[in-house]
Amino acid sequence: MWRAWGIFLLALSPQDLGSRVSAPDHEFAFRPPSGWIRHVGAGPTLVRYTQPGELNVPAEFLITHLFTSNPTMMDSFKIQAKENLKEKYPGAKILEEKDLTLAGKRAFRVTFQFNDKLISKTVVHRSNIEFFLFDAIFPSETGEKLRPLVESSLATFEIVPMPLSTEEKASDTRTTALIRNAKIDPALLGERWYSVLLSNGKKVGRMRFKMTESEGLYSFDTEVRNDFGDGNTDTTVVKGSFSPDGRVQKVDTEETKVNPKQKWTFRASAVNQGGQVKVSREINGVKEERSFSVEDGVLLTDIAECLRTVLVGAGKGNYLLKTLSPYSEDWGVEVIDVGGAETLEIDGRSRECILVQAYVGRRKNMTYYYAPDRSILRVGGPKDLFSIRLTTKEEAEK
């Protein structure tokens, strides 16, 4: 049967697929089935294609781009996917489970029968924190015919990293030069405390940050403890060190999330020595090690947080940081817009500050308020679900 299926896939004509389409903001491209109707998606689902024609129940093909705050290795994802399938599709009959390689990345597909539908779910594991999900839903009577067409379409899937624009290249060059030649103001060294609040003003946690300088290196440690009630807690501890020019970087991070049903523990140790990166990870007891190269100027994410003050001190303008999560092998872009000094209403009172907008991955907007001395007053805008606010140790520990 499977040999015949492979022959069917090979027999599909290129005309069965449409023209190559791309989504530059989400860094992928592929060829959808020819003539299928495109619909704009909602939420993380980017797009939905439906089978053309006057059909009572047309086949559907959905594409989702997902980022997760819970790092997940592919083997763990496969286990979770099958557990979720049992919960969401009770009584489903699994027809096939298959490991794949798509766009040079590990992928996994599960195909199953549920009531009068044939459903195929494919995940492409770009990193432990980023996935592409593809859902194909067919009426049972047409599933066997249409499934090879959709799989042929998926075989054309490409990951296409967005290149830096001319303006971004200029910002990158300027930012790298600043970091290479700047030092952190000694006034910013020492310990600071923050409270973590919800948008309704309820305090749910605290954060302690400390930075020191010794023997030509900066060292820092951060501890965040949140308690959301009803047994839901989240604790993160990060320790790291880096040279003033960013060429030597080391970070150790551990996060524990607990709810009444589950506990997740994520650990990672990363070293970036002149563009050569070594990472050890442990996610819920599963370990992996990776070694790879990155281009000049890439900063581990927690170190980028420390060096952002250098950009604030450089004055109003646009900057660009290239950042790398210890749970990924692909670095990303953070575009930073530093404003001029102004007086703004912050946490109920007027304060002189510098407003900074950071666009993580060019999409996710983060708002920072810096004091004139470049210390952080607040992270999070008025409409954000969470905010981190400078406070005293006594207030933070209440």
C-alpha positions as CSV (number, residue, x, y, z in Angstrom):
1,M,0.0,0.0,0.0
2,W,2.7,2.5,1.0
3,R,4.7,1.8,-2.1
4,A,1.7,2.6,-4.2
5,W,1.1,5.7,-2.2
6,G,4.7,6.8,-3.0
7,I,4.1,6.2,-6.7
8,F,0.9,8.3,-6.5
9,L,2.9,11.2,-5.0
10,L,5.5,11.0,-7.7
11,A,2.8,10.9,-10.3
12,L,1.3,14.2,-9.2
13,S,2.0,16.8,-11.9
14,P,3.5,20.2,-11.0
15,Q,0.3,21.6,-12.4
16,D,-1.5,20.2,-9.4
17,L,0.2,22.8,-7.3
18,G,-0.3,26.5,-7.5
19,S,2.4,29.2,-7.8
20,R,4.8,29.7,-4.9
21,V,3.5,32.0,-2.2
22,S,5.5,33.4,0.6
23,A,4.9,35.0,4.0
24,P,8.0,37.2,4.6
25,D,6.9,38.3,8.1
26,H,6.6,34.6,9.1
27,E,9.7,33.5,7.1
28,F,8.2,30.7,5.0
29,A,7.1,29.9,1.5
30,F,5.3,26.9,-0.2
31,R,3.1,26.0,-3.2
32,P,-0.5,25.4,-2.2
33,P,-2.8,23.0,-4.1
34,S,-3.8,24.6,-7.4
35,G,-7.1,26.5,-7.4
36,W,-7.7,26.1,-3.7
37,I,-9.3,29.2,-2.2
38,R,-7.3,31.3,0.3
39,H,-8.9,32.7,3.5
40,V,-7.3,34.9,6.0
41,G,-6.7,33.1,9.3
42,A,-7.4,34.2,12.8
43,G,-5.0,34.3,15.8
44,P,-1.9,32.2,15.3
45,T,-3.6,30.5,12.3
46,L,-2.2,32.5,9.4
47,V,-4.2,31.2,6.5
48,R,-6.8,28.6,5.6
49,Y,-7.2,27.0,2.1
50,T,-10.4,25.3,1.0
51,Q,-11.1,22.9,-1.8
52,P,-12.8,24.7,-4.8
53,G,-16.1,23.8,-6.2
54,E,-19.8,23.5,-5.1
55,L,-19.2,21.1,-2.2
56,N,-21.3,20.5,0.9
57,V,-18.1,19.9,3.0
58,P,-14.9,21.1,1.2
59,A,-11.5,19.9,2.4
60,E,-9.5,22.4,4.4
61,F,-5.8,23.1,4.8
62,L,-4.7,25.4,7.7
63,I,-1.2,26.8,8.5
64,T,-0.3,28.0,12.0
65,H,2.9,29.7,13.1
66,L,3.3,29.1,16.8
67,F,5.8,30.5,19.4
68,T,5.7,29.0,22.9
69,S,7.0,30.1,26.3
70,N,7.4,26.4,27.2
71,P,10.4,25.1,25.4
72,T,9.5,21.8,23.8
73,M,11.8,19.3,22.1
74,M,10.4,17.3,19.2
75,D,10.2,14.0,21.0
76,S,8.2,15.6,23.8
77,F,6.0,17.4,21.3
78,K,5.1,14.1,19.7
79,I,4.1,12.7,23.1
80,Q,2.0,15.8,23.9
81,A,0.4,15.8,20.5
82,K,-0.8,12.2,20.8
83,E,-2.1,12.9,24.4
84,N,-4.0,16.0,23.1
85,L,-5.4,13.9,20.2
86,K,-6.9,11.4,22.6
87,E,-8.5,14.3,24.6
88,K,-9.8,16.4,21.7
89,Y,-10.7,13.5,19.4
90,P,-12.0,10.7,21.6
91,G,-12.2,7.4,19.8
92,A,-10.1,8.5,16.8
93,K,-8.4,5.8,14.9
94,I,-4.7,6.5,14.1
95,L,-3.8,5.5,10.6
96,E,-0.2,6.6,10.4
97,E,2.6,8.2,12.4
98,K,5.6,9.4,10.5
99,D,8.9,11.2,11.1
100,L,9.8,13.6,8.3
101,T,12.3,16.2,7.3
102,L,10.7,19.4,5.9
103,A,12.7,22.6,5.0
104,G,15.7,20.9,6.6
105,K,14.0,20.6,10.0
106,R,12.6,17.7,11.9
107,A,8.9,17.2,11.3
108,F,6.2,14.7,12.5
109,R,2.9,13.8,11.0
110,V,0.0,11.9,12.5
111,T,-3.0,10.9,10.3
112,F,-6.3,9.6,11.9
113,Q,-9.9,8.9,11.2
114,F,-12.4,10.8,13.4
115,N,-16.1,10.4,12.7
116,D,-16.7,11.3,9.1
117,K,-13.3,13.1,8.7
118,L,-9.8,12.1,7.7
119,I,-7.4,14.4,9.6
120,S,-3.7,14.9,9.0
121,K,-1.6,17.0,11.4
122,T,2.0,17.9,10.6
123,V,4.4,19.9,12.8
124,V,7.7,21.4,11.6
125,H,10.0,21.9,14.6
126,R,12.0,25.1,13.8
127,S,13.3,25.3,17.3
128,N,12.3,24.4,20.8
129,I,10.3,27.6,21.0
130,E,9.0,27.9,17.4
131,F,6.8,25.6,15.3
132,F,4.9,25.5,12.1
133,L,1.6,23.5,12.2
134,F,-0.3,22.2,9.2
135,D,-3.8,20.8,9.6
136,A,-5.5,19.0,6.7
137,I,-9.2,18.0,7.2
138,F,-10.9,15.9,4.5
139,P,-14.3,14.4,4.2
140,S,-13.9,10.6,4.5
141,E,-15.1,10.0,1.0
142,T,-12.4,12.2,-0.6
143,G,-9.6,11.9,1.9
144,E,-7.7,9.2,0.1
145,K,-7.7,11.1,-3.1
146,L,-6.8,14.6,-1.7
147,R,-4.3,13.6,1.0
148,P,-1.4,13.0,-1.5
149,L,-2.1,16.4,-3.1
150,V,-1.8,18.2,0.3
151,E,1.3,16.2,1.2
152,S,2.9,17.1,-2.1
153,S,2.1,20.8,-1.3
154,L,3.8,20.4,2.1
155,A,6.9,18.9,0.5
156,T,7.5,22.3,-1.1
157,F,7.5,24.1,2.3
158,E,10.6,26.3,2.8
159,I,11.9,28.3,5.7
160,V,13.1,31.7,4.3
161,P,14.7,33.9,6.9
162,M,14.0,37.5,6.3
163,P,17.2,39.4,5.3
164,L,18.1,42.6,6.9
165,S,16.8,45.6,5.0
166,T,19.1,48.4,4.0
167,E,18.0,50.5,7.0
168,E,18.3,47.5,9.3
169,K,21.9,46.8,8.1
170,A,22.8,50.4,8.9
171,S,21.2,50.1,12.3
172,D,23.0,46.8,12.9
173,T,26.4,48.3,11.9
174,R,25.8,51.3,14.2
175,T,24.6,49.1,17.1
176,T,27.5,46.7,16.9
177,A,30.0,49.6,16.9
178,L,28.4,51.1,20.0
179,I,28.5,47.8,21.9
180,R,32.0,47.1,20.9
181,N,33.2,50.5,22.2
182,A,30.9,51.2,25.1
183,K,31.0,50.3,28.8
184,I,28.0,50.1,31.2
185,D,27.8,53.1,33.4
186,P,29.1,52.2,36.9
187,A,25.9,53.8,38.3
188,L,23.9,51.0,36.9
189,L,25.8,48.3,38.8
190,G,24.4,47.0,42.0
191,E,21.0,45.5,43.0
192,R,17.5,46.6,42.0
193,W,14.1,45.3,42.9
194,Y,10.8,45.3,40.9
195,S,7.2,44.2,41.4
196,V,5.3,42.3,38.8
197,L,1.7,43.4,38.3
198,L,-1.3,42.5,36.2
199,S,-3.1,45.2,34.1
200,N,-5.7,45.5,36.9
201,G,-3.0,46.5,39.4
202,K,-2.8,43.2,41.2
203,K,0.7,42.3,42.3
204,V,1.6,38.7,41.4
205,G,5.3,38.6,41.8
206,R,8.7,40.2,42.3
207,M,12.0,40.4,40.4
208,R,15.5,41.0,41.7
209,F,18.3,42.1,39.3
210,K,22.0,42.5,40.3
211,M,25.0,43.4,38.1
212,T,28.6,43.6,39.1
213,E,31.9,44.1,37.3
214,S,35.1,42.2,38.1
215,E,38.3,41.3,36.2
216,G,37.1,42.8,33.0
217,L,33.8,41.0,32.9
218,Y,30.2,42.0,33.9
219,S,28.3,39.4,35.9
220,F,24.5,39.5,36.5
221,D,21.9,37.4,38.2
222,T,18.1,37.7,37.9
223,E,15.4,36.0,40.0
224,V,11.7,36.3,39.1
225,R,9.0,34.7,41.3
226,N,5.4,34.9,40.3
227,D,2.4,33.4,42.1
228,F,-0.9,33.6,40.1
229,G,-3.0,31.9,42.8
230,D,-4.7,28.5,42.8
231,G,-1.4,26.6,42.8
232,N,-0.1,28.3,39.6
233,T,3.5,29.6,40.1
234,D,6.4,30.5,37.8
235,T,10.0,30.9,39.0
236,T,13.0,31.9,36.8
237,V,16.6,32.2,37.8
238,V,19.3,33.5,35.4
239,K,23.0,33.9,36.0
240,G,25.4,35.1,33.4
241,S,28.6,37.0,32.5
242,F,29.9,38.9,29.4
243,S,32.8,41.0,28.3
244,P,32.2,44.7,27.7
245,D,32.4,44.2,23.9
246,G,30.0,41.2,23.9
247,R,32.5,38.8,22.4
248,V,32.5,36.5,25.4
249,Q,29.1,35.5,26.7
250,K,27.8,32.9,29.2
251,V,24.3,32.3,30.5
252,D,22.7,29.7,32.8
253,T,19.0,29.8,33.1
254,E,16.4,27.7,34.9
255,E,12.6,28.1,34.9
256,T,10.0,26.1,36.8
257,K,6.3,26.3,36.1
258,V,3.8,24.6,38.3
259,N,0.0,24.2,38.2
260,P,-2.2,21.8,40.1
261,K,-1.9,19.2,37.3
262,Q,1.7,19.5,36.0
263,K,5.2,20.8,36.7
264,W,7.6,21.9,33.9
265,T,11.3,22.5,34.4
266,F,13.5,24.1,31.7
267,R,17.3,24.4,32.1
268,A,19.9,25.7,29.7
269,S,23.5,26.7,29.7
270,A,24.9,28.6,26.7
271,V,28.3,30.0,25.9
272,N,29.0,32.3,22.9
273,Q,32.7,32.7,22.4
274,G,33.5,34.8,19.3
275,G,30.5,33.4,17.4
276,Q,31.0,29.8,18.4
277,V,28.0,28.7,20.5
278,K,27.7,25.7,22.8
279,V,24.4,24.9,24.5
280,S,23.3,22.3,26.9
281,R,19.6,21.9,27.5
282,E,17.3,19.9,29.8
283,I,13.6,20.2,29.3
284,N,11.5,18.1,31.7
285,G,14.3,15.7,32.2
286,V,15.2,15.3,28.5
287,K,18.7,16.5,27.6
288,E,20.3,17.7,24.4
289,E,23.6,19.4,23.5
290,R,24.2,21.6,20.4
291,S,27.3,23.4,18.9
292,F,26.9,25.8,16.1
293,S,28.2,29.1,14.7
294,V,26.4,32.5,14.6
295,E,27.4,35.6,12.8
296,D,29.3,38.5,14.5
297,G,27.3,40.6,16.9
298,V,24.7,38.0,18.0
299,L,23.9,38.3,21.7
300,L,22.3,35.8,24.1
301,T,18.9,37.2,24.9
302,D,19.5,37.9,28.6
303,I,22.8,39.6,27.8
304,A,21.0,41.8,25.2
305,E,18.7,42.9,28.0
306,C,21.8,44.1,29.9
307,L,23.3,45.9,26.9
308,R,20.2,47.7,25.9
309,T,21.1,50.5,28.3
310,V,24.1,51.2,26.1
311,L,21.7,52.0,23.2
312,V,19.6,54.2,25.5
313,G,22.7,56.2,26.5
314,A,23.6,56.7,22.8
315,G,20.5,58.9,22.4
316,K,17.4,59.1,20.2
317,G,17.5,56.8,17.2
318,N,16.9,53.4,15.7
319,Y,19.0,50.4,16.6
320,L,19.1,46.7,16.0
321,L,20.1,43.8,18.2
322,K,20.6,40.2,16.9
323,T,19.5,37.9,19.8
324,L,19.7,34.2,20.4
325,S,17.5,32.2,22.9
326,P,19.4,29.4,24.6
327,Y,16.6,27.1,23.4
328,S,17.1,27.9,19.7
329,E,19.8,27.6,17.1
330,D,18.3,30.4,15.0
331,W,19.0,34.0,16.0
332,G,16.4,36.7,15.7
333,V,16.1,40.4,15.2
334,E,15.0,43.0,17.7
335,V,14.4,46.4,16.2
336,I,14.7,49.2,18.9
337,D,13.4,52.7,18.7
338,V,14.8,55.0,21.4
339,G,12.9,58.2,22.0
340,G,14.1,61.5,23.5
341,A,13.7,62.5,27.1
342,E,10.2,63.5,27.9
343,T,7.8,63.7,30.9
344,L,5.2,61.0,31.0
345,E,2.6,59.7,33.4
346,I,4.1,56.5,34.8
347,D,2.3,54.5,37.5
348,G,0.2,57.4,38.7
349,R,2.8,60.2,38.6
350,S,4.6,62.4,36.1
351,R,8.2,61.4,35.6
352,E,11.0,62.3,33.3
353,C,11.9,59.3,31.2
354,I,13.1,57.9,27.9
355,L,10.5,55.7,26.1
356,V,11.9,52.7,24.2
357,Q,9.9,50.5,21.9
358,A,11.4,47.1,21.0
359,Y,10.0,44.9,18.2
360,V,11.0,41.4,19.0
361,G,11.2,39.4,15.8
362,R,10.0,42.6,14.1
363,R,6.5,41.8,15.4
364,K,6.1,41.5,19.2
365,N,6.1,45.0,20.7
366,M,7.8,45.5,24.1
367,T,7.6,48.9,25.9
368,Y,10.4,50.1,28.2
369,Y,10.5,53.2,30.4
370,Y,14.1,54.3,31.3
371,A,15.0,57.0,33.9
372,P,17.5,59.7,32.7
373,D,20.3,57.7,34.4
374,R,19.3,54.7,32.1
375,S,17.9,52.5,34.9
376,I,14.7,50.7,34.1
377,L,11.6,52.3,35.6
378,R,9.0,50.0,34.0
379,V,8.7,47.2,31.4
380,G,5.2,47.0,29.8
381,G,2.8,49.5,28.4
382,P,-0.5,50.7,29.7
383,K,-2.5,48.0,27.8
384,D,-0.1,45.1,28.4
385,L,-1.3,42.2,30.5
386,F,1.8,42.3,32.7
387,S,4.2,45.1,33.8
388,I,7.4,45.1,35.8
389,R,7.8,48.2,37.9
390,L,10.8,49.6,39.8
391,T,10.2,49.5,43.6
392,T,11.9,49.0,46.9
393,K,13.0,45.7,48.2
394,E,10.4,45.9,51.0
395,E,7.6,46.6,48.5
396,A,8.7,43.9,46.1
397,E,8.8,41.2,48.9
398,K,5.4,42.1,50.4
